[in-house]
Amino acid sequence: MELRDYLKIIKSRRSVIVRVAIIALVTALAVSFIQAPQFVGETRVLITDRDAGAALLGTAITEFTGQPERGMQTQVQLLQMRPLLENTIRALSLGMTADALAQNVTVSTVGQTNIIQVSVRYTDPRMAADIANRLADEFVVWSRDHRRESIAAAADEVDARLTEAEDRILTLGRRIQAEGRQEELAAELQIAIGAYTTLAEKRETLLIQEQLETGAARIVSEAVYNPQPVSPNPLRNALLGLSLGLVLGIGLALLNEYLDNTLKSTEEVEGALGAPVLGLIPLEKLEKDEKRKLTIIENPGSPAAEAYRVLRNSLDFINFEHNIKTLLITSAAPAEGKSTVAANLAASLAQAGKRVVLVSCDFRRPTTETFFGIQNIIGLSDVLRGSQTMKAALQRPGDERLLVMTSGKMPPNPSELLGSNKMKELIESLEEWADWVILDAPPLLAVADPSAVARWVDGVLMVTKAGSSTRETATKGRELLEMVGARILGSVVWGLQQGEQGGGYGYYGGHYGPYSYAGYYQDVPTDRGRKASRQPDSGARTTVDVGAPARYTSAAGIPAEGTAQRYARILGQLLSVVLAVVLLFAVLVVAMYFVDQSLGLGMVEQVRALLR
């Protein structure tokens, strides 16, 4: 996919993106209003890197030798030790666990220096500063005691050596008394006395240093009271929520697009049907209680009427050799607008001066009579069964160049009648008078009727519905026509929403559930009456009862809902519920906040206390 394809997806599903972004924005603001304010106290501690006890013993080894960064990170971890946190909690009577306090404490180094910054977040500004200072004090005391322990250990080592030196002096003194004064023993005694004196001086120095030792850390900047909260920040949270909502919305739009198997562009329609798109018909606006509309006659200046004229011109273009006279109009699935297209196309061709015959081959759910306001008493089934003549079944709705043959009564064997030689002979007879013979057939995947009659026509015009027709159904319909040797001349996209025309009719959204074509032609009551509207020249509209077709219970095999489509439908439903709940919660929180601020009820503070 190219960049413009992604832009089309975003444009077509912008409502989802906008809804998710608004919900995320409102939720972020609601959380900001209900969240307790957080204050920060910051203390800075200077770390020295010299072990005083080791230096006094003549080994001036720094703790950070070779790896200063590692030494500073060690101090950072030491500052967060559990004993220090527990001592701070006891000293300030915080009433929380060490783990809870650790979550509010942040310890980090300041750049490439030996300074460590202790930051504490708390709901009280003074307590935040007190915690930071107390924790730093605990660390300084611990560091001092740790260094003093080092000096004390050095002093203990000196005491041990003093004891050895003292024992050596006593031993040499006894030998001198016993053996007499000798130069060698006197020299050894002098050396032992010198070592003892040096150790005694070192021990005295250690004792003094132990008292003066302040540790490796010292506070260089104490935390002070800061009444300005660092969180929540409504503006920042709103921007973050909006950004997250946009990202999430775009992700959901792309995911929905990936799982959506509907035909969304003329390229996809042409690929599925193997034929060019000859017309893009916008969705027609119907009046109240109006189910069918002959737009080309009733509203000739509308965009839909102009689209039917474009379709008519496209048919003339592909029929430049005039070898196509019979045209079957059908669709893969029910309710895709094939009867509407057939009726308006027939009227449009008649307006262009063509002699047209429109034949309704839909015995089970006939609708042709409702477009032209004629009766469905004698029709195609009567002619094919031989009970009526072709002349008796043809009706002229107004234009002398247009003849209409309704479906008639429901026959017991519709597929066999439509596939019989009698049907072929009827079409040939109509071709002798008409320039165009248009057959309105049932959907391909619902019944076998269109496949039976498709063998007698010169070409087939497939109708798909914007936002409803799927790749699987369109491909299956094309395969059924190819099996009987029918020729698909082109396709029509019907039911485009406002703004979807042009640019390959672009993209469009919409969710459609699992296929239910099998029941579309089933369970039709035997005595069901059908109302057909008739509009005489005077403009008044009357209705007449038309005989209903007999009950028919068989149906063609219908493809089951795919796994991806099922998951997409379930995911869409869950997301809709979740988003609705979140939006409702956010609206309630915002309303509660403003009511509480206006009346001073204290509800927000109570909620904050519960959340602590």
C-alpha positions in Angstrom: 0.0 0.0 0.0 1.1 3.5 -0.8 0.9 6.6 1.4 -2.2 7.8 -0.3 -3.9 4.5 0.4 -3.2 5.0 4.1 -4.5 8.5 3.9 -7.7 7.2 2.3 -8.1 4.7 5.1 -7.7 7.5 7.7 -10.1 9.7 5.8 -12.8 7.0 5.4 -12.6 5.9 9.1 -12.0 9.3 10.6 -15.1 9.0 12.7 -13.5 6.1 14.6 -10.3 8.0 15.0 -12.0 11.2 16.2 -14.2 9.2 18.7 -11.2 7.4 20.2 -9.2 10.6 20.4 -12.1 12.5 22.1 -12.6 9.6 24.6 -8.9 9.5 25.4 -8.8 13.3 25.8 -11.8 13.4 28.1 -10.5 10.4 30.1 -7.1 12.1 30.6 -8.8 15.3 31.8 -11.1 13.3 34.1 -8.2 11.5 35.6 -6.4 14.8 36.0 -9.3 16.2 37.9 -9.8 13.2 40.2 -6.1 12.5 40.8 -4.7 13.9 44.1 -2.1 16.6 43.5 1.5 15.5 43.9 4.3 17.7 45.3 8.1 17.1 45.1 10.8 17.6 47.6 14.4 17.5 46.4 17.6 17.1 48.4 21.2 16.9 47.0 23.9 14.8 48.6 27.7 15.1 47.9 29.6 11.8 47.8 33.4 11.7 48.7 35.4 8.8 47.2 38.2 8.4 49.9 38.3 5.8 52.7 39.8 7.7 55.6 40.7 4.6 57.6 42.6 3.1 54.7 44.4 6.4 54.1 45.6 6.6 57.7 47.1 3.2 57.4 49.1 4.3 54.5 46.8 2.8 51.7 45.0 5.8 50.1 42.6 3.7 47.9 39.5 5.5 46.6 36.2 3.6 46.5 35.7 4.7 42.8 39.1 3.9 41.5 39.0 3.0 37.8 35.1 3.1 37.5 33.7 6.3 39.0 30.3 5.8 37.3 30.0 2.4 38.9 30.9 3.8 42.3 28.2 6.5 42.0 25.6 4.0 40.9 26.5 1.9 44.0 25.8 4.9 46.2 22.5 5.5 44.4 21.4 1.9 45.2 22.6 2.2 48.8 20.5 5.3 49.3 17.4 3.3 48.5 18.1 0.5 51.1 15.2 -0.9 53.0 16.6 0.0 56.5 17.0 3.6 55.5 13.4 3.7 54.2 12.1 2.0 57.4 14.0 4.4 59.6 12.4 7.3 57.7 8.9 5.9 58.0 9.3 5.4 61.8 10.9 8.9 62.3 8.1 10.7 60.4 5.2 8.3 61.4 4.2 7.9 57.7 2.1 4.8 58.2 3.2 3.1 55.0 5.4 0.2 53.9 8.9 0.6 52.7 7.9 -0.6 49.2 5.2 2.0 49.1 7.6 4.7 50.0 10.2 3.4 47.5 7.7 3.9 44.7 7.5 7.7 45.6 11.3 8.1 45.9 13.6 8.7 42.9 17.4 8.7 43.4 19.7 9.8 40.5 23.1 11.3 39.8 23.4 14.9 38.7 25.3 14.8 35.4 28.9 13.7 35.6 29.3 14.9 39.2 29.6 13.3 42.6 26.2 14.7 43.6 23.1 12.6 44.1 19.6 14.0 43.9 16.9 12.6 46.1 13.4 13.4 44.8 10.2 12.5 46.8 6.7 12.8 45.5 3.9 13.1 48.1 0.5 14.6 48.4 1.6 17.1 51.1 4.3 19.6 50.0 5.8 19.9 53.5 5.9 16.2 54.0 7.5 15.7 50.7 10.4 18.0 51.7 10.6 16.3 55.2 10.8 12.8 53.7 13.6 13.9 51.3 15.6 15.5 54.0 15.1 12.7 56.5 16.1 10.0 54.0 19.2 12.0 53.1 20.0 12.3 56.8 19.6 8.6 57.3 22.0 8.0 54.5 24.6 10.4 55.8 24.4 8.8 59.3 24.7 5.3 57.8 27.7 6.4 55.7 29.4 8.0 58.7 28.8 4.8 60.8 30.1 2.7 57.9 33.3 4.8 57.7 33.7 4.7 61.4 33.5 1.0 61.3 36.3 1.0 58.8 38.4 3.2 61.2 37.5 1.0 64.2 38.6 -2.1 62.2 41.9 -0.4 61.5 42.2 0.5 65.3 41.6 -3.1 66.2 44.3 -4.2 63.9 46.7 -1.7 65.5 45.7 -2.9 69.0 46.6 -6.5 67.9 50.0 -5.3 66.6 50.6 -3.3 69.8 49.9 -6.4 71.8 52.4 -8.3 69.7 55.0 -5.5 70.1 54.5 -5.4 73.8 54.9 -9.2 74.1 58.1 -8.9 72.0 59.5 -6.2 74.3 58.8 -8.2 77.4 60.4 -11.3 75.9 63.5 -9.4 74.9 63.7 -7.8 78.4 63.5 -11.2 80.1 66.3 -12.6 77.8 68.5 -9.6 78.6 68.0 -10.2 82.3 68.8 -13.8 82.0 71.6 -13.7 79.5 73.1 -10.4 80.2 73.1 -7.3 78.1 74.3 -8.1 74.6 74.5 -5.7 71.7 72.3 -7.9 69.4 69.5 -8.2 72.0 69.7 -4.5 72.8 69.3 -3.7 69.1 66.3 -5.9 68.8 64.8 -4.4 71.9 65.3 -0.9 70.5 63.6 -1.8 67.3 60.6 -3.4 69.2 60.3 -0.3 71.3 60.3 1.9 68.2 57.6 -0.2 66.5 55.5 -0.1 69.7 55.8 3.7 69.8 54.8 4.1 66.2 51.8 1.8 66.6 50.7 3.7 69.7 50.8 7.0 67.8 48.8 5.5 64.9 46.2 4.1 67.3 45.8 7.5 68.9 45.4 9.1 65.5 42.7 6.5 64.6 40.8 7.2 67.7 40.8 10.9 67.0 39.8 10.3 63.3 37.0 8.0 64.4 35.5 10.9 66.3 36.0 13.3 63.5 34.8 11.0 60.7 31.6 12.4 59.0 31.1 9.7 56.4 31.3 9.6 52.6 28.1 11.7 52.2 27.0 15.2 53.2 23.9 17.2 52.4 24.7 20.2 50.2 21.2 21.3 49.4 18.2 20.5 51.6 14.6 20.2 50.3 12.4 23.2 50.9 8.6 23.7 50.9 7.3 24.1 47.4 3.5 24.7 47.2 3.4 24.2 43.4 2.2 20.6 42.5 4.1 18.8 39.8 1.1 16.6 39.0 -1.6 16.3 37.8 -0.8 18.6 34.8 -4.2 18.9 32.9 -2.6 20.5 29.9 0.1 17.9 29.6 -2.2 15.0 30.3 -4.7 16.3 27.7 -2.0 16.5 25.1 -0.7 13.0 26.0 -4.3 11.7 26.0 -5.0 13.3 22.7 -1.8 11.9 21.2 -2.4 8.4 22.5 -6.0 8.6 21.3 -5.0 9.5 17.8 -2.4 6.7 17.7 -4.9 4.2 19.1 -7.6 5.4 16.8 -5.4 5.1 13.7 -4.3 1.7 14.9 -8.0 0.6 15.2 -8.8 2.1 11.8 -5.9 0.1 10.2 -6.9 -3.1 12.1 -10.5 -2.7 11.0 -9.4 -2.1 7.5 -7.3 -5.2 7.5 -10.1 -7.4 8.9 -12.8 -5.7 6.6 -13.3 -7.8 3.5 -15.8 -5.5 1.8 -15.1 -4.1 -1.6 -13.8 -0.6 -1.0 -12.6 0.7 -4.4 -13.3 0.3 -8.1 -10.0 -1.6 -8.4 -11.2 -4.2 -5.9 -14.6 -4.6 -7.6 -12.9 -5.0 -11.0 -10.5 -7.5 -9.6 -13.2 -9.6 -7.9 -15.6 -9.6 -11.0 -13.1 -9.4 -13.8 -15.0 -6.6 -15.4 -14.8 -2.8 -15.5 -17.0 -0.6 -13.3 -19.4 1.2 -15.6 -21.3 3.3 -13.0 -21.2 4.7 -9.5 -24.7 5.3 -8.2 -25.1 7.4 -5.0 -27.5 6.5 -2.3 -31.0 7.8 -3.0 -33.0 9.7 -0.3 -36.4 8.2 0.1 -39.4 9.9 1.6 -41.2 8.6 4.6 -42.8 5.1 4.0 -41.2 5.1 0.5 -39.4 1.8 -0.3 -38.8 2.2 -4.1 -38.0 5.2 -6.2 -37.7 5.6 -10.0 -35.1 8.4 -9.6 -34.6 9.0 -13.3 -38.2 10.0 -13.7 -39.2 11.5 -10.3 -36.0 13.5 -9.7 -34.2 13.8 -13.0 -31.9 16.6 -11.8 -30.4 14.6 -8.9 -26.9 13.2 -8.7 -28.3 9.6 -8.8 -30.2 10.4 -12.0 -27.1 11.8 -13.6 -25.2 8.6 -12.5 -27.8 6.4 -14.3 -27.2 8.5 -17.5 -23.4 7.9 -17.1 -24.2 4.2 -16.8 -26.3 4.3 -19.9 -23.5 6.0 -21.9 -21.0 3.5 -20.6 -23.2 0.7 -22.0 -23.4 2.4 -25.3 -19.6 2.7 -25.3 -18.9 -1.0 -24.7 -21.7 -1.8 -27.2 -20.2 0.2 -30.0 -20.7 -2.8 -32.4 -24.4 -3.1 -31.4 -24.1 -6.8 -30.8 -25.5 -6.7 -27.3 -29.2 -6.5 -27.0 -30.1 -8.7 -24.0 -28.7 -7.7 -20.6 -29.1 -9.6 -17.4 -28.9 -7.4 -14.2 -28.2 -9.3 -11.0 -26.1 -9.2 -7.9 -24.2 -11.7 -5.7 -26.3 -11.1 -2.6 -29.7 -9.7 -1.8 -30.4 -6.1 -1.1 -27.6 -4.8 -3.2 -29.8 -2.6 -5.5 -30.0 -4.7 -8.6 -33.8 -4.1 -9.1 -33.3 -0.3 -8.6 -30.5 -0.2 -11.1 -32.5 -2.3 -13.6 -35.6 -0.1 -13.4 -33.7 3.2 -13.6 -31.4 2.0 -16.4 -34.4 0.8 -18.5 -36.1 4.2 -18.1 -32.9 6.0 -18.9 -32.4 4.1 -22.1 -36.0 4.8 -23.1 -35.4 8.5 -22.5 -32.4 8.3 -24.9 -34.7 7.1 -27.7 -34.1 3.4 -27.3 -36.8 0.8 -27.4 -36.5 -1.1 -24.2 -38.2 -4.1 -22.6 -37.7 -4.7 -18.9 -38.5 -8.2 -17.8 -38.7 -9.2 -14.1 -37.3 -12.7 -13.5 -37.6 -12.5 -9.7 -40.6 -14.6 -9.0 -40.1 -14.8 -5.3 -39.7 -11.2 -4.3 -40.8 -9.1 -7.3 -40.4 -5.3 -7.0 -40.5 -4.1 -10.6 -44.2 -3.1 -10.4 -43.5 -0.8 -7.5 -41.2 1.3 -9.5 -43.6 1.9 -12.4 -46.9 1.8 -10.6 -48.2 -1.2 -12.7 -50.0 -4.4 -11.7 -48.4 -7.8 -11.3 -51.4 -9.9 -12.3 -50.2 -11.3 -15.6 -46.4 -11.7 -16.1 -43.5 -13.8 -17.1 -44.6 -17.0 -15.4 -47.9 -17.0 -17.2 -46.2 -16.6 -20.6 -43.7 -19.4 -19.9 -46.4 -21.7 -18.7 -48.5 -20.9 -21.9 -51.5 -19.5 -20.1 -51.1 -16.0 -21.5 -49.5 -14.5 -24.6 -46.4 -12.3 -24.6 -48.5 -9.3 -25.8 -50.9 -9.7 -22.8 -48.1 -9.7 -20.3 -46.3 -6.6 -21.6 -47.4 -3.3 -20.0 -46.6 0.2 -21.0 -46.0 2.4 -17.9 -46.1 5.7 -19.8 -43.2 6.0 -22.2 -44.1 4.5 -25.6 -40.5 3.3 -26.0 -40.6 1.3 -22.7 -42.4 -2.0 -22.1 -42.4 -3.8 -18.8 -43.2 -7.5 -18.1 -43.6 -8.3 -14.4 -42.8 -11.6 -12.9 -46.4 -12.8 -12.5 -47.5 -15.5 -10.1 -45.0 -17.7 -8.4 -44.4 -20.9 -10.4 -43.6 -24.2 -8.8 -40.4 -24.6 -10.8 -38.9 -21.1 -11.4 -35.3 -22.3 -12.3 -36.5 -24.8 -14.8 -38.8 -22.3 -16.5 -36.1 -19.7 -16.8 -33.6 -22.2 -18.2 -36.1 -23.7 -20.7 -36.2 -23.2 -24.5 -39.4 -21.3 -24.1 -37.6 -18.6 -22.2 -35.0 -18.5 -24.9 -37.7 -18.1 -27.5 -39.3 -15.3 -25.5 -36.1 -13.4 -25.4 -35.6 -13.8 -29.1 -39.1 -12.5 -29.8 -38.5 -9.5 -27.6 -35.2 -8.8 -29.4 -37.1 -8.4 -32.7 -38.8 -5.2 -31.5 -36.5 -3.8 -28.8 -33.0 -2.3 -28.9 -32.4 -3.4 -25.3 -34.0 -6.3 -23.4 -33.1 -6.0 -19.7 -33.8 -8.9 -17.3 -34.0 -8.2 -13.6 -32.8 -11.5 -12.0 -32.6 -12.6 -8.3 -29.3 -12.7 -6.5 -26.8 -15.3 -7.7 -26.0 -16.8 -4.2 -29.6 -16.9 -3.0 -31.2 -19.0 -5.8 -30.3 -20.8 -9.0 -32.6 -18.7 -11.2 -30.1 -16.2 -12.5 -27.6 -18.9 -13.5 -30.4 -20.7 -15.4 -31.4 -17.6 -17.5 -27.9 -16.2 -17.9 -27.2 -18.6 -20.7 -29.8 -16.9 -23.0 -28.5 -13.4 -22.7 -25.7 -11.5 -24.4 -24.2 -10.1 -21.2 -24.5 -9.7 -17.5 -24.3 -6.5 -15.5 -23.3 -7.2 -11.8 -24.5 -4.8 -9.1 -22.5 -4.4 -5.9 -23.4 -2.3 -2.9 -21.0 0.1 -1.4 -19.9 -0.9 2.1 -21.8 -4.2 2.0 -20.6 -6.4 -0.9 -17.6 -8.6 0.0 -14.8 -10.0 -2.0 -16.0 -13.6 -1.3 -19.5 -13.1 -2.5 -18.5 -11.2 -5.6 -15.9 -13.8 -6.5 -18.4 -16.6 -5.9 -21.0 -14.9 -8.1 -18.6 -14.5 -10.9 -17.6 -18.2 -10.7 -21.3 -19.2 -10.9 -21.7 -17.1 -14.1 -18.6 -18.5 -15.6 -19.8 -22.0 -15.0 -22.8 -21.4 -17.3 -20.7 -19.5 -19.9 -22.2 -16.1 -19.2 -20.3 -13.0 -20.1 -19.9 -10.2 -17.5 -19.9 -6.9 -19.3 -19.3 -4.7 -16.3 -20.4 -3.8 -12.8 -22.2 -1.1 -11.0 -21.5 0.2 -7.5 -24.8 1.2 -5.9 -25.5 3.0 -2.7 -22.5 5.3 -2.3 -22.7 7.7 0.6 -22.1 11.4 0.2 -18.5 12.2 -0.6 -17.6 8.7 -1.8 -17.9 9.3 -5.5 -14.9 9.9 -7.6 -11.3 8.8 -7.1 -12.2 5.2 -7.7 -15.2 5.9 -5.4 -12.7 5.8 -2.6 -13.2 4.1 0.7 -16.2 3.8 2.9 -16.9 2.3 6.3 -19.7 0.3 7.8 -20.1 -3.0 9.7 -22.2 -5.8 8.3 -23.0 -9.0 10.1 -22.8 -12.6 8.9 -24.5 -13.6 5.6 -28.2 -14.3 5.9 -29.1 -14.8 2.2 -30.5 -18.3 2.7 -33.6 -17.0 4.4 -34.1 -14.1 2.1 -36.3 -16.1 -0.3 -37.7 -18.5 2.4 -40.9 -18.6 4.4 -42.9 -16.3 2.1 -46.5 -16.7 3.2 -48.7 -18.3 0.6 -51.5 -15.7 0.8 -49.3 -12.6 1.4 -50.7 -9.6 -0.5 -48.4 -7.2 -2.2 -49.1 -3.5 -2.7 -48.0 -2.0 -6.0 -48.0 1.8 -6.3 -49.4 3.4 -9.4 -48.9 7.0 -10.3 -51.1 8.2 -13.1 -50.4 11.3 -15.2 -52.5 13.4 -12.8 -49.9 12.9 -10.1 -52.1 11.0 -7.7 -50.8 7.7 -6.4 -53.1 4.7 -5.9 -52.4 1.2 -4.8 -53.7 -2.2 -6.0 -53.4 -5.6 -4.5 -51.2 -8.0 -6.4 -51.2 -11.7 -6.1 -48.4 -13.0 -3.9 -46.0 -15.9 -4.9 -46.5 -19.3 -3.4 -44.3 -20.6 -0.6 -40.8 -21.6 -1.6 -38.4 -23.2 0.7 -35.2 -24.1 -1.2 -32.2 -21.9 -1.3 -28.7 -22.0 -2.8 -25.6 -22.6 -0.7 -24.4 -19.5 1.1 -20.8 -19.0 2.2 -20.4 -19.0 5.9 -19.0 -16.1 7.8 -15.2 -16.2 7.8 -13.1 -16.4 10.9 -11.5 -12.9 10.3 -15.0 -11.4 9.7 -16.3 -13.0 12.9 -13.4 -11.8 14.9 -13.7 -8.3 13.3 -17.4 -8.2 14.2 -16.9 -9.4 17.8 -13.9 -7.0 18.2 -16.0 -4.1 16.9 -18.8 -4.9 19.3 -16.5 -5.1 22.3 -14.7 -1.9 21.4 -18.0 -0.1 21.0 -19.1 -1.2 24.5 -15.8 -0.4 26.1 -15.6 3.0 24.4 -19.2 3.8 25.4 -18.5 2.8 29.1 -15.3 4.9 29.2 -16.9 7.9 27.6 -19.8 7.7 30.1 -17.4 7.4 33.0 -15.4 10.3 31.8 -18.4 12.5 31.4 -19.7 11.6 34.9 -16.3 12.4 36.4 -16.0 15.7 34.7 -19.6 16.6 35.7 -18.9 15.6 39.3 -15.8 17.7 39.4 -17.5 20.9 38.2 -20.5 20.3 40.5 -18.2 19.7 43.5 -16.1 22.8 42.7 -19.3 24.9 42.3 -21.1 23.7 45.5 -18.1 22.8 47.6 -19.4 19.3 48.5 -16.0 17.8 49.0 -16.7 14.8 46.8 -13.5 15.0 44.9 -11.4 14.9 48.1 -13.4 11.9 49.4 -12.7 10.0 46.1 -9.0 10.9 46.3 -8.9 9.6 49.9 -10.4 6.3 48.8 -7.8 6.0 46.0 -4.9 6.6 48.3 
